[in-house]
Amino acid sequence: MVIKKSAHQNLQRGLRRAFGFIRKRYMVMLVSCMGITLSVLLFIAAGGWEERKTVGDFERGSENRISAIKNTFENTLHELDAIASFYAASRDVERFEFHTFTKYLLWHSEGIQALEWIPRVPHTKRAAYVSAARSEGYPDFLITERKEQGVMVTAGRRDEYYPVYFVEPYEGNENALGFDVASNSSRLAALEQSRDSGLKTATARIRLVQEKEEQFGVLIFEPVYRQGMATDSVEARRRHLRGFVLGVYRIGDLVEKSISRLQPRGIDIVLTDESATEGRRLLYVHPSRLRAATATPHSVEADLTAGMHYAETFAVAGRTWKILCAPSPKHGIAGMSWQPWAILAAGLLVTGLLSGYILQFHLRMEKARQHADELLRAKTGLEHEIDERKRAEEERRKLVLLVENSSDFIGIASLDGAVLYVNTAGKELAGVDDVTQTSVLDYLSPDDLPYFRDHVLPTMKQHGTWSGELRFRHVTTGKEIPVLFNGFLIKDAASGEPEALATVSRNIMEQKQFEAELLRVQKLESLGALAGGLAHDFNNLLTAVLGNISVVKTHFTPDNSLYRMLNEAEKASLRTKDLTQQLLTFAKGGAPVKKVVFLGELLRECGGFVLRGSSVTCEYTIPENLWAVDVDEGQMSQVINNLIINAADAMPEGGTIRITAENVSVGSGDVLPLAKGNYTRVTVRDQGIGIPQDHLQKIFDPYFTTKQKGSGLGLATSYSIVKRHGGHISAESKLGAGTAFYMYLRASEKMVPAEKEEDERPIRGSGNILVVDDEEIVRNVAGTMLNELGYDVAFAKNGSEAIDVYRKNKESGSPFSAVIMDLTIPGGMGGKEAVLKLAAFDPDVKAIVSSGYSNDPIMAEYTDYG
């Protein structure tokens, strides 16, 4: 009984405390319940009203946009109808009439790239159309087609052509004038469909050549038939076809023009071509929530149709297009806006504030007084901390900009080699996008891995830094890239313990290439000096041999056996002269005797001569407007012959050598070692076995060859010749795919002179001739030859002796008719100095320079030296 009474008393006390709490807090609870209920009801009402309004706005906006787009395309096609009607009502339309008629249409139509007239031109009338266009102010007009390389060339012969004959506006569409539309398969299909159906026909989407932005275009053909002719059948329409009116439209501009004045904004629009094949349906996205480079019709529709959307199809010139509209996040339908949530938050906040105010009014006031000083101190400290963080964040932002915009490879890795960060330049150099799954060793050349593990890493960990040359590799292509590696440790600021590895590495590929090029030039210059001396002495010996043979031959008739033997000896000597010529060309100091040359003729002559009788053929691609060049024709023939011979030797089983010449312009941003300007580029490409990469860097070195037969001077001589012409020659090759040589020569601003026939028969005469040469054998053979021609000859060993002999004969009344002088005389006065002194003594002196250095600058520009 005692226990039951105690329990009952405890229950009563608990109930009294609970009821007392409720009596004290009932107002707070009532206000809280009413405030929460009212806030929730207002939230639900605001959300429903906003959703209904947003959906209605979206549907009206979608209908307005679809209607505007359809109207714009229909009006655009009406403009095409107007031009077609203009042609149908006129027997002939002149270029000026076409310009006048289309001027207004183009003026108020922003999406039209061009309006064109494409006549049907039989081959028999091709020349007449070209002549008429040129007489109308287009002197370079040609009917053209586009090759695989994208080069516009003269159209090949066909039974019919469909060239762009009128085009408005002409500015920005110059390349389209004369283009044979039928030479492109996709355009030809649309053209034939339009011709046979008699209706407007649109192509699938295309990328306009003139377009600078990322948007597609479309071509729409409308056929025009001869006046008064029946077109009730396919055969009749084909027979009486006159031509086509063509409209070239920028789809994106037309769509943007259609919706530019519509409100409200915030609706994504996708325009697709349902008649196109999978993967080519997407025409335009406004505004695109996907990247244009990865967008496909399927992925765009799947993204937009996942929620609310509105779609409608319509016909455009024989194709079915679809417009799909969907609300973007900006529209508001993709999620509830902040306003209903703000109402709910405000209601709950007010409720909480009222409840708290009623419950803790007196406590708040007391606590407010107690904590006023604490809040002030906290505020001051917080403001200081915020300022410090702002300064640190600004410093960090500057550092990130500095690192990300650096052209050097900057990377950080953990101590175990896992890559943590690589800047933008480093990712481009290594060919990676995501570095989080890569290791330091992934970026190094396999040949440098042992050295890096055994030397570089231990040095960095022991001394904190290491600098030197390493080779990185491009992860995708495997290409090795030499870098100047500067590695160091990142240490903890407090403990000084290493935390990470870091590097700042610089790409020195261009520096290495420059050093290799400089070394090659120095090597060629050194060997050139030796080759020039040898060639000079050898030429002197050949002069004596050939001269004596020529003199002896004059004493025999051609049917004499000795004459034939002498003739064979002369031919052998002349063949030996070719090697001498290569040495002279290779030698330093040889200046080419330049004239204006059209390389097209020279290329064909060399190809026909070198490949005569072989199983190798040549294909030439040489434009009619190829720029002329200032070159030594003989030296350049030698270069071309060497390149063609190498290409033919690479294809012992036969094949085709493709020789291409084209006009190129070199700018300041190009990597070629050439001055800025216009150049003619010649490409000689074979289908041979290719050249290994380790040999490719040596092919221009003297005496380097991989052929069983060959002197190793061909490409070295070619390199020397091109360099002295201010040009550049390079090669690229891939094993099993062939080799291509590229030669750049500076374009000439002069015209190619007309060739003159010369009479090469020997001219006999009389008079005194002074021969000056340090080689006795040369003097003797020259004197013998001149005596055979009827001249009296005197000799001198050097320039000083020549001046004395010349003065004595002049004073004695037996002056010399001419002086033949050696250009260089070792240990004595040569022709250059002697001719100046002779001219001072006798201004009427006639001097002829002779030298074993046939490429000496004086030989090339003899008039500048008297």
C-alpha positions in Angstrom: 0.0 0.0 0.0 2.9 2.4 0.8 4.5 1.6 -2.6 1.3 2.2 -4.6 0.7 5.6 -2.8 4.2 6.8 -3.6 3.9 5.9 -7.3 0.5 7.7 -7.5 2.0 10.8 -6.0 4.9 10.8 -8.4 2.5 10.5 -11.4 0.5 13.5 -10.1 3.6 15.6 -9.7 4.7 14.7 -13.3 1.3 15.6 -14.7 1.2 18.9 -12.8 4.6 19.8 -14.2 3.5 18.9 -17.7 0.3 20.9 -17.5 2.2 23.8 -16.0 4.7 23.8 -18.9 1.8 23.7 -21.4 0.1 26.6 -19.7 3.3 28.6 -19.8 4.1 27.6 -23.4 0.6 27.3 -25.0 0.9 30.6 -26.8 4.3 29.6 -28.2 2.9 26.3 -29.4 -0.2 27.9 -30.9 1.8 30.5 -32.7 4.2 27.9 -34.0 1.5 25.5 -35.3 -0.4 28.4 -37.0 2.7 29.8 -38.5 4.0 26.4 -39.8 0.6 25.6 -41.3 0.2 28.9 -43.0 3.7 28.8 -44.4 3.2 25.3 -45.9 -0.2 26.3 -47.5 1.4 29.4 -49.0 4.3 27.4 -50.3 2.0 24.8 -52.0 -0.2 27.6 -53.5 2.8 29.6 -54.8 4.4 26.5 -56.3 1.2 25.4 -58.1 0.6 28.9 -59.5 4.2 29.3 -60.7 4.2 25.9 -62.3 1.0 26.6 -64.3 2.3 30.0 -65.4 5.7 28.6 -66.4 4.1 25.7 -68.4 1.8 28.1 -70.2 4.6 30.5 -71.0 6.7 27.7 -72.3 4.0 26.3 -74.6 3.2 29.8 -76.0 6.8 30.6 -76.4 7.5 27.3 -78.2 4.5 27.8 -80.6 5.7 31.3 -81.4 9.2 30.2 -82.1 8.2 27.3 -84.3 5.8 29.5 -86.2 8.5 32.2 -86.7 11.1 29.7 -87.9 8.7 28.1 -90.3 7.6 31.5 -91.7 11.2 32.6 -92.1 12.1 29.4 -94.1 8.9 29.7 -96.2 9.7 33.4 -97.0 13.2 32.5 -97.9 12.1 29.8 -100.3 9.6 32.3 -101.9 12.6 34.5 -102.7 14.2 31.6 -104.5 10.8 31.2 -106.4 11.0 34.8 -107.4 14.4 34.4 -109.0 13.3 31.2 -110.8 10.2 33.1 -112.1 12.4 35.9 -113.2 14.4 33.4 -115.3 11.3 31.6 -116.6 9.9 35.0 -117.8 13.1 36.1 -119.5 14.8 34.6 -122.5 18.3 35.7 -121.4 19.3 37.2 -118.0 22.4 39.3 -118.0 24.8 39.4 -115.1 23.9 43.0 -114.2 20.2 42.1 -114.3 20.8 39.2 -111.9 22.8 41.5 -109.6 20.0 44.1 -109.6 17.2 41.6 -109.1 18.9 39.8 -106.1 20.3 43.0 -104.5 17.0 43.7 -102.6 16.6 40.0 -101.6 20.0 39.9 -100.1 19.6 43.3 -98.4 16.8 42.1 -96.0 17.8 38.4 -95.7 20.6 37.9 -93.2 20.8 34.1 -93.5 21.5 34.0 -97.2 25.2 33.2 -97.9 24.8 33.5 -101.6 22.2 33.4 -104.5 23.6 31.8 -107.6 22.7 31.0 -111.2 24.0 27.6 -112.5 23.5 27.1 -116.2 23.6 23.8 -118.0 26.8 24.0 -120.1 27.5 21.3 -122.7 31.2 20.7 -123.3 30.8 22.2 -126.8 29.9 25.5 -125.2 32.4 25.5 -122.4 34.9 27.8 -124.1 32.1 30.2 -125.1 30.9 30.5 -121.5 34.5 31.0 -120.2 35.1 33.7 -122.8 31.9 35.5 -122.0 32.6 35.5 -118.3 36.1 36.9 -118.8 34.8 39.6 -121.1 32.3 40.6 -118.3 35.1 41.6 -115.9 36.3 38.2 -114.6 39.6 37.7 -116.5 40.6 34.7 -114.4 37.3 32.8 -114.8 37.6 29.1 -115.2 35.2 26.1 -114.8 36.8 24.4 -111.8 36.5 21.4 -109.5 38.0 20.6 -106.1 40.7 18.0 -105.7 41.1 15.7 -102.7 43.6 18.1 -101.1 41.0 20.9 -101.3 42.8 22.7 -104.2 40.7 24.3 -106.9 41.8 23.1 -110.3 40.5 23.3 -113.9 37.6 20.9 -114.3 38.3 17.8 -116.3 36.5 17.0 -119.5 32.8 16.0 -119.2 29.8 16.0 -121.4 28.0 18.6 -119.3 29.0 21.1 -116.6 27.0 23.0 -114.1 29.3 25.9 -113.1 28.4 28.8 -110.8 28.0 31.5 -113.4 26.4 34.3 -111.5 26.9 34.7 -107.7 25.7 37.5 -105.4 27.2 38.8 -103.3 30.5 38.3 -105.0 32.5 39.4 -102.1 33.2 36.5 -99.8 32.1 34.0 -102.4 34.9 34.5 -105.0 36.0 30.9 -104.8 32.5 29.7 -105.8 32.5 31.5 -109.2 33.1 28.9 -111.9 32.9 25.9 -109.5 31.3 22.9 -111.3 28.6 21.8 -108.8 28.2 18.5 -110.6 31.8 17.6 -109.6 30.7 17.1 -106.0 28.7 13.8 -105.5 26.4 15.1 -102.7 25.5 18.3 -104.6 25.1 16.3 -107.8 22.5 14.0 -106.2 20.4 17.0 -105.0 20.8 18.7 -108.4 19.6 15.6 -110.3 16.7 15.1 -108.0 15.6 18.7 -108.5 16.0 18.4 -112.3 13.9 15.2 -112.5 11.2 16.3 -110.1 10.9 19.9 -111.3 10.8 20.9 -107.6 13.0 22.7 -105.2 15.5 20.3 -103.6 17.6 20.8 -100.6 20.9 19.1 -99.7 21.7 17.6 -96.4 23.6 19.8 -94.0 27.0 21.0 -95.2 29.9 23.0 -93.7 30.2 26.2 -95.8 33.8 27.1 -96.9 33.0 30.7 -96.2 31.6 30.1 -92.7 33.8 31.4 -89.9 31.5 30.3 -87.1 30.4 26.9 -85.9 27.2 26.5 -87.9 25.9 24.4 -90.8 24.5 25.5 -94.1 22.2 24.1 -96.7 22.0 24.4 -100.5 18.6 24.5 -102.2 18.3 24.0 -106.0 15.3 25.1 -108.1 15.3 24.0 -111.7 14.6 26.4 -114.6 13.4 25.0 -118.0 13.3 26.5 -121.4 10.3 28.7 -122.2 7.3 27.1 -123.8 8.7 23.5 -123.5 6.7 20.7 -122.0 7.9 19.4 -118.6 5.3 16.8 -117.9 7.7 13.8 -117.8 11.2 13.1 -116.4 12.6 12.8 -119.9 11.1 16.1 -121.0 12.4 17.8 -117.9 15.9 16.4 -118.5 15.9 17.4 -122.2 14.6 21.0 -121.7 16.6 21.8 -118.5 18.1 25.3 -118.8 19.8 25.5 -115.4 19.3 26.0 -111.7 18.7 28.8 -109.3 20.7 28.0 -106.1 20.3 29.4 -102.7 23.1 29.0 -100.1 21.7 29.5 -96.6 23.3 29.7 -93.1 20.8 27.7 -91.0 21.9 29.2 -87.7 21.5 32.8 -88.9 18.0 32.1 -90.3 16.9 30.5 -86.9 18.4 33.4 -84.9 16.8 35.9 -87.2 13.4 34.2 -86.7 13.4 34.3 -82.9 15.4 37.5 -82.4 12.3 39.6 -81.6 10.4 37.0 -79.6 9.7 37.1 -75.9 10.1 35.4 -73.4 13.6 33.9 -73.5 14.8 30.7 -71.9 13.7 28.0 -74.4 16.2 25.6 -76.0 15.6 24.9 -79.7 17.0 22.0 -81.7 16.5 21.9 -85.5 17.1 18.5 -87.1 16.9 17.0 -90.6 14.7 13.8 -90.3 15.6 12.9 -93.9 19.3 12.7 -93.2 21.2 9.6 -92.1 21.9 8.8 -88.4 24.7 11.1 -87.1 24.1 13.9 -89.7 20.6 15.1 -88.6 21.6 17.9 -86.3 21.2 21.2 -88.0 21.3 23.8 -85.2 21.0 24.1 -81.4 19.9 27.4 -79.7 21.2 27.8 -77.2 23.1 24.5 -77.0 23.5 22.9 -73.6 25.8 20.4 -75.2 29.2 20.9 -76.8 28.9 21.3 -80.6 31.9 19.0 -81.2 30.2 16.1 -79.5 26.5 16.8 -80.2 24.5 14.3 -82.2 20.8 14.3 -83.0 20.3 11.3 -80.8 22.1 12.7 -77.7 20.5 16.2 -78.1 16.9 14.7 -78.4 17.5 12.3 -75.6 18.6 15.2 -73.4 15.8 17.6 -74.2 12.9 15.0 -74.4 13.8 13.7 -70.9 11.5 16.4 -69.5 8.8 18.7 -70.9 9.2 19.4 -74.6 7.3 20.6 -77.7 8.1 19.3 -81.2 6.7 19.8 -84.7 7.9 18.7 -88.2 7.6 20.7 -91.5 8.8 20.2 -95.1 11.7 22.2 -96.6 12.4 21.6 -100.3 11.7 17.9 -100.4 13.2 17.2 -96.9 11.5 16.8 -93.5 12.8 19.0 -90.7 11.8 18.9 -87.1 11.8 21.6 -84.5 12.2 20.5 -80.9 11.7 23.0 -78.0 12.5 22.3 -74.4 12.7 24.6 -71.3 16.2 25.5 -70.3 17.1 25.9 -66.6 16.9 29.6 -67.2 13.2 29.2 -68.2 12.3 28.0 -64.7 10.3 24.8 -65.6 13.3 22.5 -65.1 12.9 23.1 -61.3 11.0 25.2 -58.9 12.3 28.7 -58.5 13.4 30.3 -55.3 10.2 32.2 -54.7 8.0 29.4 -53.1 11.0 28.3 -51.1 11.5 31.9 -50.0 7.8 32.1 -48.9 8.2 28.9 -46.9 11.5 30.0 -45.4 10.1 33.4 -44.5 7.0 31.9 -42.9 9.0 29.5 -40.9 11.5 32.2 -40.0 8.7 34.5 -38.8 7.1 31.7 -36.9 10.4 30.8 -35.2 11.1 34.4 -34.4 7.7 35.0 -32.9 7.9 31.8 -30.9 11.4 32.5 -29.7 10.5 36.1 -28.9 7.6 35.1 -26.7 9.5 32.2 -25.1 12.8 33.9 -24.4 12.2 37.6 -24.5 13.7 38.4 -21.1 16.5 35.8 -21.5 17.5 37.3 -24.9 17.8 40.8 -23.5 20.0 39.6 -20.7 22.1 37.4 -23.0 22.4 40.2 -25.5 23.9 42.5 -22.9 26.3 39.7 -21.7 27.5 38.8 -25.2 27.7 42.3 -26.7 31.4 42.6 -26.0 32.1 39.0 -27.0 30.3 39.6 -30.4 32.2 42.8 -31.0 35.6 41.0 -30.3 34.5 38.1 -32.5 33.4 40.4 -35.3 36.8 42.2 -35.3 38.7 38.8 -35.4 36.4 37.5 -38.1 37.0 40.6 -40.3 40.7 40.2 -39.9 40.5 36.5 -40.8 38.4 37.4 -43.9 40.9 40.0 -45.0 43.8 37.5 -44.6 41.9 34.8 -46.6 41.1 37.3 -49.4 44.8 38.2 -49.7 45.8 34.6 -49.7 43.2 33.7 -52.3 44.3 36.6 -54.6 47.9 35.4 -54.3 46.8 31.9 -55.1 44.8 33.1 -58.1 47.9 35.0 -59.5 50.1 31.9 -59.0 47.6 29.7 -60.8 47.4 32.1 -63.7 51.2 32.2 -63.9 51.5 28.4 -63.8 48.7 27.7 -66.2 49.9 30.3 -68.8 53.5 29.2 -68.7 54.8 27.6 -71.9 57.0 25.2 -69.8 56.0 21.8 -68.5 55.1 22.3 -64.8 54.2 19.2 -62.8 53.9 17.9 -59.2 54.0 14.3 -58.1 53.9 12.4 -54.8 57.1 11.0 -53.4 56.1 7.5 -54.7 55.8 9.0 -58.3 52.0 9.4 -58.6 51.3 12.5 -60.7 49.1 15.1 -58.8 49.1 18.1 -61.2 50.3 19.1 -64.7 49.7 22.5 -66.2 48.1 23.1 -69.6 51.4 23.3 -71.5 52.5 20.1 -69.9 49.4 18.2 -70.9 49.7 19.4 -74.5 53.4 18.4 -74.6 52.7 14.9 -73.1 49.4 14.4 -75.0 47.3 13.7 -71.8 44.0 15.1 -70.6 43.6 13.4 -67.2 46.8 13.1 -65.2 45.3 11.6 -62.0 45.9 8.0 -63.1 49.5 8.5 -64.4 52.9 8.1 -63.0 56.1 10.1 -63.4 57.6 7.2 -65.4 54.8 7.4 -68.0 56.1 10.8 -69.2 59.7 9.7 -69.8 61.3 8.0 -72.8 61.9 4.3 -72.2 65.6 4.9 -72.9 65.9 7.4 -70.1 64.0 5.4 -67.4 67.0 3.6 -65.9 69.0 6.8 -65.7 66.0 8.6 -64.1 65.5 5.9 -61.5 69.2 5.3 -60.7 70.5 8.8 -60.8 68.0 11.6 -61.1 65.6 10.5 -58.3 68.3 9.7 -55.8 70.0 13.0 -56.5 66.8 15.0 -56.0 66.0 13.2 -52.7 69.6 13.7 -51.5 70.3 17.2 -52.6 66.8 18.6 -53.2 67.3 19.4 -56.8 68.6 18.1 -60.2 68.9 19.8 -63.6 69.8 18.4 -67.0 68.5 17.1 -70.3 66.0 14.3 -70.5 63.6 13.0 -73.1 59.8 13.1 -72.5 57.5 11.1 -74.7 54.1 12.0 -76.1 51.7 9.4 -74.5 49.5 9.1 -77.6 52.0 9.1 -80.4 55.1 7.9 -78.6 57.2 10.7 -80.0 60.2 11.7 -78.0 60.6 15.3 -76.9 64.0 16.6 -75.5 63.5 18.9 -72.5 65.7 20.8 -70.1 64.6 19.2 -66.9 64.7 21.1 -63.6 63.5 19.0 -60.7 63.2 19.8 -57.0 61.6 18.8 -53.8 58.6 20.5 -52.1 59.1 20.4 -48.3 56.8 21.0 -45.4 57.1 24.6 -44.2 57.1 23.5 -40.5 59.0 20.2 -40.4 61.2 20.6 -43.5 60.3 17.1 -44.5 59.9 16.3 -48.3 56.2 16.3 -49.3 56.3 16.0 -53.1 58.4 16.1 -56.3 58.1 19.0 -58.7 59.6 19.9 -62.1 59.7 22.9 -64.4 60.9 21.5 -67.8 61.4 23.4 -71.0 60.8 21.9 -74.5 64.1 22.3 -76.4 63.0 20.5 -79.6 63.3 23.6 -81.7 66.7 24.4 -80.1 67.9 20.8 -80.9 66.7 21.1 -84.5 68.4 24.4 -84.9 71.7 23.1 -83.5 71.5 20.1 -85.8 70.8 22.3 -88.8 73.7 24.6 -87.8 76.1 21.6 -87.4 75.0 20.3 -90.8 75.7 23.7 -92.4 79.1 24.0 -90.8 80.0 20.4 -91.9 78.9 21.3 -95.5 81.0 24.5 -95.4 84.1 22.7 -94.2 83.8 19.9 -96.8 82.8 22.5 -99.4 86.2 24.3 -99.1 88.0 21.1 -99.7 85.7 20.1 -102.6 86.1 23.4 -104.3 89.9 23.2 -104.3 89.8 19.6 -105.7 87.3 20.6 -108.4 89.4 23.6 -109.4 92.5 21.5 -110.0 90.5 18.8 -111.6 88.9 21.2 -114.0 92.3 22.5 -115.1 93.4 19.0 -115.9 90.1 18.3 -117.7 90.6 21.5 -119.7 94.0 20.3 -120.9 92.6 16.8 -121.8 89.5 18.0 -123.6 91.3 20.8 -125.3 94.0 18.6 -126.7 91.5 16.0 -127.8 89.5 18.7 -129.6 92.6 19.9 -131.4 93.7 16.4 -132.4 90.2 15.5 -133.7 90.5 18.3 -136.2 93.3 16.4 -138.0 91.2 13.3 -138.6 88.0 12.6 -140.5 85.0 11.1 -138.6 85.4 7.7 -140.4 88.9 7.3 -139.1 89.3 4.8 -136.3 91.5 7.2 -134.3 88.8 9.8 -134.6 86.3 7.4 -133.0 88.8 6.6 -130.2 89.3 10.2 -129.5 85.6 10.8 -129.5 85.1 8.1 -126.9 87.9 9.6 -124.8 86.1 13.0 -125.1 82.8 11.5 -123.9 84.5 9.9 -120.9 86.1 13.2 -120.0 82.7 15.0 -120.2 81.1 12.4 -117.9 83.9 13.0 -115.5 83.0 16.7 -115.7 79.6 15.9 -114.1 81.3 14.8 -110.9 83.5 18.0 -111.0 80.3 20.1 -111.4 78.8 18.4 -108.3 81.9 19.2 -106.3 81.9 22.8 -107.5 78.2 23.3 -106.7 78.8 21.7 -103.3 81.8 24.0 -102.6 81.5 27.1 -100.5 81.4 30.4 -102.4 79.7 29.2 -105.6 77.1 31.7 -106.7 74.3 30.5 -109.1 73.9 32.3 -112.4 70.3 33.1 -112.0 67.5 33.8 -114.5 63.8 33.7 -114.4 62.6 30.1 -114.9 59.1 28.5 -115.0 59.6 25.3 -113.0 56.7 23.5 -114.6 58.6 23.0 -117.9 61.8 22.1 -116.1 60.1 19.5 -113.9 58.6 17.8 -116.9 61.9 17.9 -118.9 63.8 16.4 -116.0 61.2 13.7 -115.3 61.0 12.6 -118.9 64.8 12.6 -119.3 65.6 10.7 -116.0 62.8 8.1 -116.3 63.2 7.4 -120.1 63.2 3.6 -120.6 62.5 2.7 -116.9 59.4 1.0 -115.3 58.7 4.2 -113.2 56.2 6.8 -114.3 55.6 10.4 -113.3 52.4 12.2 -112.4 52.5 16.0 -112.5 50.2 18.4 -110.7 51.3 21.8 -111.8 48.9 24.8 -111.9 48.8 27.2 -114.8 49.3 30.2 -112.5 52.5 28.7 -110.9 54.9 31.5 -109.9 58.2 31.8 -111.7 61.5 31.7 -109.7 65.0 33.2 -110.0 67.3 30.2 -110.3 70.4 28.8 -112.0 68.6 26.5 -114.5 71.6 24.1 -114.7 72.0 23.8 -110.9 68.2 23.4 -110.4 68.1 20.7 -113.1 70.7 18.9 -111.1 68.6 19.1 -107.9 65.5 17.9 -109.6 67.4 15.1 -111.3 68.8 13.9 -108.0 65.4 13.9 -106.3 63.8 11.9 -109.2 66.7 9.5 -109.4 66.4 8.8 -105.6 62.7 8.3 -105.9 63.1 5.9 -108.9 65.8 3.9 -107.0 63.4 3.5 -104.1 61.0 1.6 -106.4 63.1 -1.1 -108.2 59.9 -3.0 -109.1 58.4 0.1 -110.7 55.8 2.6 -109.5 54.6 6.2 -109.8 56.4 9.3 -108.7 54.0 12.2 -107.9 55.5 15.6 -108.6 53.5 18.6 -107.3 54.2 22.3 -107.6 52.2 24.9 -105.9 52.2 28.5 -104.7 52.6 29.1 -100.9 53.0 32.1 -98.7 55.3 31.9 -95.6 54.3 34.1 -92.7 56.1 35.1 -89.5 54.3 32.4 -87.5 55.5 29.5 -89.7 58.3 27.2 -88.4 60.1 27.0 -91.7 63.6 28.6 -91.7 62.6 31.0 -94.4 62.0 34.7 -94.7 58.5 36.0 -94.9 57.2 36.1 -98.5 55.9 34.1 -101.5 57.5 30.8 -102.5 57.0 28.0 -105.0 57.0 24.6 -103.3 57.9 21.4 -105.2 57.0 18.0 -103.7 58.6 14.8 -105.1 56.8 11.8 -103.5 57.5 8.1 -104.2 55.8 4.8 -103.2 59.1 3.1 -102.2 60.2 1.3 -99.0 60.8 4.6 -97.1 63.8 5.8 -95.1 64.5 4.7 -91.4 64.2 7.6 -88.9 67.8 7.2 -87.8 69.0 7.6 -91.5 66.6 10.5 -92.3 68.6 13.0 -90.3 71.8 12.1 -92.3 70.5 12.1 -95.9 71.9 15.6 -96.6 75.3 14.8 -95.2 78.1 14.5 -97.8 79.1 11.0 -98.8 76.2 9.4 -96.8 74.4 6.8 -98.9 72.5 3.6 -98.4 72.7 2.6 -102.1 75.3 0.1 -103.4 76.0 2.5 -106.3 76.3 6.2 -105.6 78.7 8.9 -104.6 76.8 10.2 -101.6 77.0 13.7 -103.1 73.6 13.9 -104.7 71.4 15.1 -101.8 74.3 17.0 -100.2 74.8 18.9 -103.5 71.1 19.5 -103.8 71.0 20.9 -100.2 73.9 23.2 -101.0 72.2 24.5 -104.2 68.9 25.2 -102.6 70.5 27.0 -99.7 72.4 29.2 -102.0 69.2 30.1 -103.8 67.7 31.3 -100.5 65.4 28.3 -100.3 64.9 25.3 -98.1 64.7 21.5 -98.7 63.5 18.9 -96.3 62.2 15.3 -96.3 59.7 13.1 -94.5 59.4 9.4 -94.7 57.6 6.4 -93.2 58.8 2.8 -93.6 56.6 1.0 -96.1 54.7 4.1 -97.1 57.3 6.0 -99.2 59.3 9.3 -99.0 58.4 12.9 -99.8 61.0 15.7 -100.5 59.8 19.3 -100.1 61.7 22.1 -101.9 60.9 25.8 -101.3 62.2 28.5 -103.8 61.5 32.2 -103.5 59.0 33.4 -106.1 60.1 35.9 -108.7 58.3 39.1 -109.5 59.8 39.1 -113.1 58.4 37.6 -116.3 59.9 34.6 -117.9 61.9 35.9 -120.9 61.4 34.5 -124.4 64.1 32.0 -125.5 66.5 33.0 -128.3 68.2 30.6 -130.7 72.0 30.8 -130.7 74.4 29.8 -133.3 77.0 27.6 -131.6 79.3 27.0 -134.7 83.0 28.1 -134.0 83.9 31.5 -135.3 87.3 31.9 -137.0 89.2 35.2 -136.9 92.5 37.0 -136.6 94.3 39.2 -134.1 96.5 39.0 -131.0 95.2 37.2 -127.9 96.9 37.3 -124.5 96.4 34.1 -122.4 97.0 34.5 -118.6 97.1 31.3 -116.5 99.4 29.8 -113.9 99.0 26.3 -115.3 101.4 25.7 -118.3 99.3 22.8 -119.6 96.2 25.1 -119.7 98.2 27.9 -121.5 99.5 25.4 -124.1 96.1 23.9 -124.9 94.5 27.3 -125.1 97.2 28.6 -127.4 96.9 25.6 -129.7 93.1 26.0 -130.0 93.3 29.7 -130.6 96.0 29.2 -133.3 93.7 26.7 -135.0 91.0 29.4 -135.1 93.4 31.9 -136.8 94.7 34.0 -133.8 98.3 34.8 -132.7 98.8 34.0 -129.0 101.0 35.4 -126.3 101.3 34.0 -122.7 101.6 35.3 -119.1 101.8 33.3 -115.9 100.1 35.9 -113.6 98.5 39.3 -113.6 101.7 41.3 -113.1 103.4 39.7 -116.0 100.2 40.1 -118.1 100.2 43.9 -117.4 103.8 44.2 -118.6 103.2 42.2 -121.8 100.0 44.1 -122.6 101.7 47.5 -122.1 104.7 46.5 -124.3 102.5 45.3 -127.2 100.2 48.4 -126.9 103.2 50.7 -127.1 104.8 48.8 -129.9 101.7 49.1 -132.1 100.6 45.5 -131.9 97.8 45.7 -129.3 95.9 42.7 -128.1 92.4 42.1 -129.4 91.4 40.3 -126.2 92.8 39.0 -122.9 91.8 35.6 -121.5 92.5 35.7 -117.8 92.4 33.0 -115.0 90.3 34.3 -112.1 92.5 33.0 -109.3 96.3 32.5 -109.5 97.9 31.1 -106.3 100.8 33.3 -105.0 100.2 35.9 -107.7 97.9 38.6 -109.0 94.6 37.0 -110.4 92.2 38.2 -113.0 90.1 40.3 -110.6 92.9 42.7 -109.7 94.6 42.6 -113.1 91.6 43.6 -115.1 91.2 46.8 -113.0 94.8 47.8 -113.7 94.5 47.0 -117.4 91.3 49.1 -117.6 93.1 52.0 -115.9 95.8 51.7 -118.6 93.5 51.0 -121.5 89.8 51.7 -121.0 89.0 49.8 -124.2 90.5 46.6 -123.0 88.5 43.5 -123.8 88.9 40.9 -121.0 87.5 37.4 -120.8 87.5 35.7 -117.3 88.2 32.0 -117.1 88.2 29.8 -114.0 87.9 26.3 -112.7 85.5 27.8 -110.1 82.6 28.1 -112.5 80.2 29.1 -109.7 82.4 31.9 -108.4 80.4 35.2 -107.8 82.5 36.9 -110.4 81.5 34.3 -113.0 77.8 34.9 -112.1 78.1 38.8 -112.1 81.0 39.4 -114.3 79.8 42.9 -115.5 80.0 44.2 -111.9 83.8 43.6 -111.9 84.7 45.2 -115.2 
